[in-house]
Amino acid sequence: MSATTTARRMAAAAAVLAMIGAGCGSPEEQGADTARNPAPTSATTSADAAPLAGFVEPVDGTEGTVTYQAELPQLRGGDAEVRDRFNAAMRAALDDHLKPADDDAPMTIAPGVLPEDERSAVSHIGTRAVAGVLVLNIYVDRAAHPFNTVSTTVIDTATAAPIMITDLFADDAAGFSALVDGINAEIAEDEKLAGQSAPAPVADQLAAWVPDDDGLVVYISVAHVLGDYYPITVDWDVLDPVLAPGMREMLTA
């Protein structure tokens, strides 16, 4: 073998060894390199991983004879199906009030405010449920005064399905009765509510509700001077005997 050929083979071998050494450093060296040059993370992945977060979106417009402004509870982040279902339900609650008055009189809708400065909000974000409250103040032209309305939305984060008042109890009749008894007890203890009546134990009159850490919050109809609607919280301990299995855990997790 000539000296030239031997030199060429030794140079090639040295190049191969250099390449192997560069790709197979010690674990410490590889870790340091990874820290200096982390793997890229796409913006989509980061956005998808963001947890659900609530905010209030100002919206306004005109629908026929109805002019409106509202503070619309909305979600961002989290599971897209849950987020979209909640956002659509809150928008649908607003749209329900954008229909013209019976006599087509001009109507103005503004953000509403209840006693204790309670306003539209995403009121609960848990691991199994999210909830929101939409409060509107409505004035129909030539009416004596404006009035407040309340709409609520509660969504199961596992299924993206709405949770209705009829889903809460093992037996509707027993559950509604216990809930109204709890509301009556709270009314009796609140001087501001003296003379106010509790709702009837039927789904339609108990439909405006959201979960809270302390209990079930029901927005009951009251005199206009009290804000038209008033939030009353019935403790979970009071409702435990009539709740469907696992419902309390689902609404408070």
Phi, psi and omega in degrees: 000136182284162179295327181294315180298316180300318181296320180296318181293322180293325179291320179295317180298320180296322180294318179298314179299322180295319180294317179298316181298322182292327183268350187228050178292179179295159177306321180296319181292320179295319179297318179297321180294319179297320179295323180287328184230073183296155178295140182294146177241128183286153179296327180296315180299316180297319181294318181296329184278350182293137180288164176299138177221140181262149174206168178247123182259119175291129177228151178204164180166190179224133175233098182063241180269005183256123174250131187222150165226142181208157173253102190266116177295131182219163177242151169229160179076191175066198180290129186297321183293317178296312181301313183292323180294317179295311183299319180293322180294320178293320178294320178297324178297320176293314183300329179301335183262003181265010177280145183294157175296162183303322180264013179063025178291147177303141182227139179241131180242132180226166175301136180264159177224126179261173176308152183065024176059036180278128185230179176302139182192157162280107192271339183208130171230107179240183180282342181237353180205148171232148184216152178215156181233129176248119180246123180237149174245122189241131176233122176262129184310132179077003175285161183294324182196162174285168178217155179266150170230155179228131173232142180232155176223132175230127184238135174283119183286347178276330185239348186065018179265149177291147174256121183259163178301331179285351178271348192280334192243149176296326177222122185301312184300313180292321181293313179298320180297315180294322180295315179293322175300318179294322177295316179300320180295322179290321178300317182297334183266353183251110183301327181296336184261012179304129179088353179278148181259146173285157176293161174288153181282061179228154187302317185299324183274353180245011190287337180269093184214156172215154175280152177221161179304324185273336183172198180265122180265122179243131177268107184263151177285130180226179179300151182302324181297338179265004177105006178076324176224149183219128180279128177236131181257124175257121186303145177301323181299327178292323186269346184313315184297339185247354180290149174295149181306131178079357185292319180299315180298320181296320185275349182243352182294000000 
